[in-house]
Amino acid sequence: MKKLQRILAILGVVLLLALYASTMIFALSGSENSIGWFKASIAATIIVPVLLYAYMMIYRYLKNRNK
């Protein structure tokens, strides 16, 4: 179980770093769709960690409830 948690944590960090990098790339690019992609990237940067935190809270609640 600990190994799975560590792997998921590393995947989460990689995902967040990719989101931050894409935000910078979209902000600096000059294409006509860059504003839309930039807004989507900012939204994902906020929403993904919030959802991960919510999933962890639900998991802890359900895990403790079954004991």
Secondary structure, DSSP 8 states (H G I E B T S, - for coil): -HHHHHHHHHHHHHHHHHHHHHHHHHHH--STTHHHHHHHHHHHHHHHHHHHHHHHHHHHHHHHHT-
